[in-house]
């Protein structure tokens, strides 16, 4: 009973915090095509940084997505000997410093699947990664069912995933869930369905452990395989859909 009361208190606190925020941008995917005034397509396999530095197997295209019933549907496919998917970003178009960032989404399933909702620092082209900083609001890998990963990457961690939390949610694959991060000058807190799952708040902040003092842009993608998705991919699972109902940013 005490644990339930604590969880309800956390949920109510997050809801109250969100109610006090101002909605500054939202994407509801209501059009017939992706709004390229807000979004960029990243295509290819990341060469010369092949596999986007993670040995991922997919080739990103503009064709592995559609808008349907007010939702973005990203589809990972096995096309012959190639895997294809879609990756979109708001780089250079919609970039934000501080606020609440959330997406309502339904996860794909199966060995080798790796969908994500995340953010990168706007200075990535000059500072490089991981010095630019990375905020992983949602990562899920099919080889670990019921688990949601929330992580941060900084120069201090040398790109390794040490500032992270893996949280179990029974049947997280069923239906839609809201994945969010609340970021201010002191901390970044991560939520799943308004449940606080992880907070990152280094006491002594430096450019190496806290590159989060600049605008970041949003990324949505579904990778296949890779260092995190896993070396083994079950080809029988394809096609798989990562469905995003909306993206919202509050300040």
Residue pairs with C-beta under 8 A, 6 or more apart in sequence:
7 195
10 194
10 195
10 196
11 193
11 194
11 195
14 182
14 191
14 194
14 195
14 196
15 194
17 100
17 182
18 100
18 250
21 99
21 100
21 250
21 251
22 250
22 251
23 248
23 249
23 250
24 96
24 99
24 249
24 250
24 251
25 94
25 96
25 248
25 249
26 246
26 247
26 248
26 249
27 35
27 38
27 39
27 246
27 247
27 248
28 70
28 245
28 246
29 67
29 70
29 71
29 72
29 244
29 245
29 246
30 67
30 70
31 67
32 67
33 67
34 41
34 65
34 67
34 72
34 88
37 93
38 90
38 93
38 94
39 88
39 89
39 90
39 93
40 88
40 89
40 90
40 91
40 92
40 93
41 60
41 62
41 86
41 87
41 88
42 60
42 87
42 88
42 89
42 221
43 60
43 61
43 62
44 59
44 60
45 51
45 52
45 56
45 58
45 59
45 60
46 52
46 53
46 56
51 57
51 226
52 223
52 226
53 129
54 223
54 226
54 227
54 228
54 229
55 225
55 226
55 227
56 114
56 223
56 224
56 225
56 226
56 229
57 83
57 112
57 224
57 225
57 226
57 233
58 76
58 83
58 84
58 85
58 222
58 223
58 224
58 225
59 82
59 83
59 84
59 85
60 84
60 85
60 86
60 87
60 221
61 84
61 85
61 86
62 86
63 84
63 86
64 74
64 75
64 76
64 77
64 84
64 85
64 86
65 72
65 73
65 74
65 75
65 86
65 88
66 72
66 73
66 75
67 73
70 245
71 243
71 244
71 245
72 220
72 243
72 244
73 241
73 242
73 243
74 85
74 86
74 115
74 220
74 221
74 222
74 241
74 242
74 243
74 244
75 85
75 86
75 239
75 240
75 241
75 242
76 83
76 84
76 85
76 108
76 113
76 222
76 224
76 238
76 239
76 240
76 241
76 242
77 83
77 84
77 85
77 238
77 239
78 235
78 238
78 239
83 224
83 225
83 233
83 238
85 221
85 222
85 223
85 224
86 221
86 222
87 219
87 220
87 221
87 222
87 223
88 219
88 220
88 221
89 120
89 217
89 218
89 219
89 220
90 217
90 218
90 219
91 120
91 122
91 217
92 122
92 217
93 217
94 217
94 218
94 249
95 122
95 215
95 216
95 217
96 215
96 216
96 217
96 249
96 251
97 213
97 214
97 215
97 216
98 183
98 184
98 185
98 251
99 182
99 183
99 249
99 250
99 251
100 180
100 181
100 182
100 183
100 248
100 249
100 250
100 251
101 119
101 135
101 137
101 180
101 181
101 183
101 218
101 247
101 248
101 249
102 137
102 178
102 179
102 180
102 181
102 191
102 247
102 248
102 250
103 117
103 137
103 138
103 178
103 179
103 180
103 220
103 244
103 245
103 246
103 247
103 248
104 176
104 177
104 178
104 179
104 244
104 245
104 246
105 115
105 117
105 138
105 176
105 177
105 179
105 242
105 243
105 244
105 245
106 175
106 176
106 177
106 241
106 242
106 243
106 245
107 115
107 140
107 172
107 173
107 177
107 242
108 115
108 142
108 222
108 240
108 241
108 242
109 142
109 145
109 173
109 237
109 240
110 142
110 234
110 237
110 238
110 240
111 142
111 143
111 230
111 232
111 233
111 234
111 237
112 142
112 143
112 224
112 225
112 229
112 230
112 232
112 233
112 234
112 237
113 140
113 141
113 142
113 222
113 224
113 229
113 237
113 240
114 139
114 140
114 141
114 142
114 222
114 223
114 224
114 225
114 226
114 228
114 229
115 138
115 139
115 140
115 221
115 222
115 223
115 242
116 136
116 138
116 139
116 140
116 219
116 220
116 221
116 222
116 223
117 137
117 138
117 179
117 218
117 219
117 220
117 244
117 247
118 134
118 135
118 136
118 137
118 138
118 139
118 218
118 219
119 134
119 135
119 137
119 181
119 216
119 217
119 218
119 219
120 129
120 132
120 133
120 134
120 135
120 216
120 217
120 219
121 127
121 132
121 133
121 134
121 211
121 212
121 214
121 215
121 216
122 132
122 214
122 215
122 216
122 217
123 132
123 214
124 132
127 211
129 153
129 159
130 153
130 154
130 155
130 157
130 158
130 159
131 154
131 155
131 207
131 208
131 211
132 211
133 152
133 153
133 154
133 211
133 212
133 214
133 216
134 151
134 152
134 153
134 154
135 152
135 181
135 183
135 188
135 212
135 216
136 149
136 150
136 151
136 152
136 153
136 164
137 150
137 179
137 180
137 181
137 190
138 148
138 149
138 150
138 179
139 148
139 149
139 150
139 151
139 228
140 147
140 148
140 149
140 172
141 147
141 149
141 228
141 229
141 230
142 229
142 230
142 234
142 237
143 229
143 230
143 232
144 166
145 173
146 168
146 169
146 170
146 171
146 172
146 173
147 166
147 167
147 168
147 169
147 172
148 166
148 167
148 169
148 172
148 179
148 192
148 197
149 164
149 165
149 166
150 164
150 165
150 167
150 181
150 190
150 197
150 198
151 161
151 163
151 164
151 165
152 163
152 164
152 188
152 200
153 159
153 160
153 161
153 163
154 163
154 208
154 209
154 210
154 211
155 207
155 208
155 209
155 211
156 206
156 208
156 209
157 163
157 209
163 200
164 198
165 190
165 197
165 198
167 192
167 197
167 198
169 177
169 192
172 192
176 243
176 245
177 192
177 193
178 191
178 192
178 193
178 194
179 191
179 192
180 190
180 191
180 192
180 194
181 188
181 189
181 190
181 191
182 188
182 189
182 191
183 189
183 212
185 213
186 201
187 199
187 200
187 201
188 199
188 200
188 201
188 212
189 196
189 198
189 199
189 200
190 196
190 197
190 198
190 199
191 197
202 209
202 210
218 247
220 242
220 244
220 247
222 240
222 242
223 229
224 233
225 231
225 232
225 233
